[in-house]
Amino acid sequence: MARTASLSGFPEWLPEERLVELHVLDTLRRVFELHGFSSIETRAVETVGQLLRKGEIDKEVYGLSRLQDEESDEAKSSKGDPHALALHFDLTVPFARYVVENAGYLAFPFRRYQVQKVWRGERPQEGRAREFTQADIDIVGDGELPFRYDVEIALVIAEALGALPIPDFLLRINNRKLAEGFYNGIGLTDTAGVLRSIDKLEKIGPAKVAALLQSELGATPEQAESALKLASIRTEDTSFVEQVRALGVRNELLEEGLNELEQVIAAAVQRAPGRVVADLSIARGLDYYTGTVVETVLVGHEQLGSICSGGRYDALASKGNRTFPGVGLSIGVTRLVSRILSQDLAKASRSVPTAVLVTLTNDDSWGAAQDVAEKLRARGIATEVAAKAEKFGKQIKFADRRGIPFVWFTDDDGKHQVKDIRSGEQTDADPASWAPAEEDLHVQVTMA
C-alpha cells in the first residue's frame, strides 16, 4: 500500500513500490516503440509566456526564481513577466515549442513519446499531486496531419493500457468540432465558454451546469437544455450519429465532427472492442484542443478521474506561415500507480531486483564469491554478495528480509550449491550454466 508523502503532493515510493512504477513505465515504452514512437526529453522549465499562451491555468503554474532574488523588484514582478521561467505543467506545450525549434531536423509526421516529471500547483488529494510523472505520445505533421492518426493514437493507447496490471478501462471520446458546431447551431457563440461549463458536468451535475450556461453565457433555458441533451449521449458504437441528428441541429462543423468521431469509434469497435465509447459530455478544459478529445477512466474507479487524456490540436505550434498540427494522449503515470498501490491492485513478486545472494564461508572467501557473482551477472542474473561471513542461517535470513529468492553456497572444496529459500530445495549448481526459472530471473508485476 502506498505511503502518505511527508511533503504533501510530492509522492515517493518504497523500493517495491518503485518496481511497480518501473514496470508500468517499461511496458509503456515497449508498446510505444513497437508502434514507431521515438523518445525525447525536454527541459523542465519554460517561459511563462510560452506556458500560458493557450489556456489560462496560471494559478497552477510554479514560477522559478533564485533565493537571493526573492525580495528584488525583478522577482516581485516576475508573475507578469512573459520571459520569467516556470516549471512546465504538462508535456504538450513544451513539445510544441520543441517541434518549432527543431523543425529543420525532424522528419514529419514526427512520432514521439516522452516520459517526464511535471509540476502543477493543485490542492493535493488522491489522484492529484503537485509533482507527478506523465507518459505522452504525439504525432505531429508539417502543414497537415491526416485524421487517420487520431484513430491510431486511440488504438495505441488502448493497447498500452491493456498491457498494464490494471482493471478494465474505458476511453471516452468526443470531438470538439461536433460540440462547437452543435452549440453554434443552437445560437451559443461562446463555444469555449460552453465547453468549460460542460467540462464541469460530472463535478457539479446538470442542474448547476444549466444555471452556469444561463447566468454566465446568457443561454436561454431551451439552449441550456439542448446542450445538456447533447452531453447525455453515450454509445458503445456509432449509433450516436443518429442520436445527434435526431436533436434537429444542422451545422457544417457539426457534420465534420460527427464524421471524424464516427471513424474513431468504428475503428475501435473493430480493433479494441469494449475499450472505447463515444461520450459527448467529454470537453477537456484546455483551449488548444480542436478536434478529437479523450478521457480515460478505470472501470470501478471512476472517482479517481481520468488516467489518460488528450486529443487533436491544430494550432498549438506554428513558425511563420508553417503550422504543425498534432494529436496526442497523456497517461497520468503517478495517478495510475498511486491507485494500483493504494488499492493493492498489483504487486511485485519481490522487493528488490536481486535474484541471488552469494554467501561467504569466511572473510577470505569474498574474492571467490565475487567471481561467482561475476559469472552470474554476465548471464543477466542480478546478484549480490553477502557483506559479512556470518552463520549461514543469518545470511539466509538477510536474503529473506531483502526478498532475494536464491542463496548460493561454495564449500572449501569449490563445490557450489544453490538454495531456493522459499521451498527449501537445495541443488548442485555451476555458476557458468545455472539459471533460475524465467519467472524468477526478473521481478514480475502481476494483478493481485
WOBEL-V320108 format. One record per backbone hydrogen bond with DSSP energy under -1.0 kcal/mol. NH is the residue of the N-H (numbers start at 1). CO is the residue of the C=O. E is the energy in kcal/mol with one decimal. If there is no record, write none. Layout:
nh=NH co=CO e=E
nh=NH co=CO e=E
This chain:
nh=10 co=7 e=-2.0
nh=18 co=14 e=-3.0
nh=19 co=15 e=-1.7
nh=21 co=17 e=-2.0
nh=22 co=18 e=-3.0
nh=23 co=19 e=-1.9
nh=24 co=20 e=-2.0
nh=25 co=21 e=-2.6
nh=26 co=22 e=-3.1
nh=27 co=23 e=-2.3
nh=28 co=24 e=-2.2
nh=29 co=25 e=-2.6
nh=30 co=26 e=-2.4
nh=31 co=27 e=-2.3
nh=32 co=28 e=-2.8
nh=33 co=29 e=-2.7
nh=34 co=30 e=-1.9
nh=35 co=31 e=-1.1
nh=36 co=33 e=-1.8
nh=37 co=32 e=-2.1
nh=38 co=111 e=-2.5
nh=40 co=113 e=-1.8
nh=46 co=86 e=-2.5
nh=48 co=84 e=-2.7
nh=49 co=82 e=-2.7
nh=51 co=47 e=-2.3
nh=52 co=48 e=-2.3
nh=60 co=57 e=-2.3
nh=64 co=85 e=-2.5
nh=69 co=66 e=-1.3
nh=70 co=67 e=-1.8
nh=72 co=69 e=-1.5
nh=76 co=72 e=-2.1
nh=77 co=73 e=-1.7
nh=78 co=75 e=-1.0
nh=80 co=77 e=-1.2
nh=81 co=78 e=-1.2
nh=84 co=81 e=-1.5
nh=86 co=46 e=-2.5
nh=87 co=62 e=-2.6
nh=88 co=44 e=-2.5
nh=95 co=91 e=-1.5
nh=96 co=92 e=-2.3
nh=97 co=93 e=-1.9
nh=98 co=94 e=-2.4
nh=99 co=95 e=-2.5
nh=100 co=96 e=-2.0
nh=101 co=97 e=-2.4
nh=102 co=98 e=-1.8
nh=105 co=102 e=-2.3
nh=110 co=140 e=-2.7
nh=112 co=138 e=-2.4
nh=113 co=38 e=-3.0
nh=114 co=136 e=-2.2
nh=116 co=134 e=-1.7
nh=118 co=132 e=-2.9
nh=119 co=88 e=-2.3
nh=120 co=130 e=-2.2
nh=121 co=60 e=-3.8
nh=122 co=120 e=-2.2
nh=125 co=128 e=-2.0
nh=128 co=125 e=-2.8
nh=130 co=9 e=-2.0
nh=131 co=9 e=-2.0
nh=132 co=118 e=-2.3
nh=134 co=116 e=-2.7
nh=135 co=331 e=-2.1
nh=136 co=114 e=-2.9
nh=137 co=329 e=-2.2
nh=138 co=112 e=-2.3
nh=139 co=327 e=-2.3
nh=140 co=110 e=-2.4
nh=141 co=325 e=-3.0
nh=143 co=323 e=-2.9
nh=149 co=146 e=-1.7
nh=150 co=147 e=-1.9
nh=152 co=148 e=-2.0
nh=153 co=149 e=-2.7
nh=154 co=150 e=-1.5
nh=155 co=151 e=-1.8
nh=156 co=152 e=-2.6
nh=157 co=153 e=-2.3
nh=158 co=154 e=-2.0
nh=159 co=155 e=-2.0
nh=160 co=156 e=-2.6
nh=161 co=157 e=-3.0
nh=162 co=158 e=-1.7
nh=164 co=161 e=-1.5
nh=166 co=164 e=-2.1
nh=170 co=297 e=-2.3
nh=171 co=275 e=-3.4
nh=172 co=295 e=-3.7
nh=173 co=277 e=-2.7
nh=174 co=293 e=-2.6
nh=176 co=291 e=-3.9
nh=179 co=175 e=-2.1
nh=180 co=176 e=-3.4
nh=181 co=177 e=-2.7
nh=182 co=178 e=-2.0
nh=183 co=179 e=-2.6
nh=184 co=180 e=-2.6
nh=185 co=181 e=-2.0
nh=186 co=182 e=-1.3
nh=187 co=184 e=-1.3
nh=188 co=183 e=-3.0
nh=191 co=189 e=-2.1
nh=194 co=190 e=-2.1
nh=195 co=191 e=-2.6
nh=196 co=192 e=-2.1
nh=197 co=193 e=-1.9
nh=198 co=194 e=-2.9
nh=199 co=195 e=-2.2
nh=200 co=197 e=-1.5
nh=201 co=198 e=-2.0
nh=204 co=200 e=-2.6
nh=205 co=201 e=-2.2
nh=209 co=205 e=-1.7
nh=210 co=206 e=-2.7
nh=211 co=207 e=-1.8
nh=212 co=208 e=-2.2
nh=213 co=209 e=-2.6
nh=214 co=210 e=-1.8
nh=215 co=211 e=-2.9
nh=216 co=212 e=-2.8
nh=219 co=213 e=-2.4
nh=224 co=220 e=-2.6
nh=225 co=221 e=-2.2
nh=226 co=222 e=-2.2
nh=227 co=223 e=-2.5
nh=228 co=224 e=-2.1
nh=229 co=225 e=-2.0
nh=230 co=226 e=-2.2
nh=231 co=227 e=-1.9
nh=232 co=228 e=-1.1
nh=233 co=230 e=-1.5
nh=235 co=278 e=-2.1
nh=241 co=238 e=-1.6
nh=243 co=239 e=-1.5
nh=244 co=240 e=-2.5
nh=245 co=241 e=-2.2
nh=246 co=242 e=-1.8
nh=247 co=244 e=-1.6
nh=248 co=245 e=-1.7
nh=255 co=251 e=-2.0
nh=256 co=252 e=-2.0
nh=257 co=253 e=-2.4
nh=258 co=254 e=-2.5
nh=259 co=255 e=-2.2
nh=260 co=256 e=-2.1
nh=261 co=257 e=-2.7
nh=262 co=258 e=-2.3
nh=263 co=259 e=-1.7
nh=264 co=260 e=-1.8
nh=265 co=261 e=-2.5
nh=266 co=262 e=-2.5
nh=267 co=263 e=-2.0
nh=268 co=264 e=-2.2
nh=269 co=265 e=-2.5
nh=270 co=266 e=-1.2
nh=271 co=267 e=-2.8
nh=272 co=268 e=-2.7
nh=275 co=272 e=-2.0
nh=277 co=171 e=-2.7
nh=278 co=235 e=-2.7
nh=279 co=173 e=-2.3
nh=280 co=233 e=-2.4
nh=282 co=279 e=-1.5
nh=290 co=312 e=-3.0
nh=293 co=174 e=-2.5
nh=294 co=310 e=-2.6
nh=295 co=172 e=-2.2
nh=296 co=308 e=-1.4
nh=297 co=170 e=-2.0
nh=299 co=168 e=-2.7
nh=301 co=298 e=-2.2
nh=304 co=301 e=-2.0
nh=305 co=302 e=-1.7
nh=307 co=296 e=-2.8
nh=309 co=330 e=-2.2
nh=310 co=294 e=-1.7
nh=311 co=328 e=-2.2
nh=312 co=292 e=-2.5
nh=313 co=326 e=-3.2
nh=319 co=322 e=-3.0
nh=322 co=319 e=-2.1
nh=324 co=317 e=-2.6
nh=326 co=313 e=-3.2
nh=327 co=139 e=-1.8
nh=328 co=311 e=-2.2
nh=329 co=137 e=-2.1
nh=330 co=309 e=-3.2
nh=331 co=135 e=-2.9
nh=332 co=307 e=-2.8
nh=333 co=331 e=-1.6
nh=334 co=133 e=-1.5
nh=336 co=332 e=-2.4
nh=337 co=333 e=-3.1
nh=338 co=334 e=-2.7
nh=339 co=335 e=-1.7
nh=340 co=336 e=-2.2
nh=341 co=337 e=-2.6
nh=342 co=338 e=-2.8
nh=343 co=339 e=-1.9
nh=345 co=340 e=-2.4
nh=347 co=446 e=-2.1
nh=349 co=444 e=-2.3
nh=355 co=382 e=-2.5
nh=356 co=382 e=-1.7
nh=357 co=406 e=-2.3
nh=358 co=384 e=-2.9
nh=359 co=408 e=-2.7
nh=365 co=362 e=-1.8
nh=369 co=365 e=-2.4
nh=370 co=366 e=-2.2
nh=371 co=367 e=-1.7
nh=372 co=368 e=-1.9
nh=373 co=369 e=-2.5
nh=374 co=370 e=-2.5
nh=375 co=371 e=-1.8
nh=376 co=372 e=-2.1
nh=377 co=373 e=-3.0
nh=378 co=374 e=-2.0
nh=379 co=376 e=-1.1
nh=380 co=377 e=-2.3
nh=381 co=376 e=-2.0
nh=384 co=356 e=-2.5
nh=386 co=358 e=-2.8
nh=390 co=388 e=-1.8
nh=395 co=391 e=-1.9
nh=396 co=392 e=-2.6
nh=397 co=393 e=-2.0
nh=398 co=394 e=-2.2
nh=399 co=395 e=-1.9
nh=400 co=396 e=-2.3
nh=401 co=397 e=-2.6
nh=402 co=398 e=-1.9
nh=404 co=399 e=-2.7
nh=406 co=355 e=-1.6
nh=407 co=419 e=-2.3
nh=408 co=357 e=-3.2
nh=409 co=417 e=-3.4
nh=411 co=415 e=-2.3
nh=414 co=411 e=-2.0
nh=417 co=409 e=-2.5
nh=418 co=427 e=-2.6
nh=419 co=407 e=-2.9
nh=420 co=425 e=-2.9
nh=421 co=405 e=-2.0
nh=424 co=420 e=-2.9
nh=427 co=418 e=-2.3
nh=429 co=416 e=-1.9
nh=433 co=430 e=-2.0
nh=434 co=430 e=-3.4
nh=440 co=437 e=-1.9
nh=441 co=437 e=-1.2
nh=446 co=347 e=-1.9
nh=448 co=345 e=-2.6
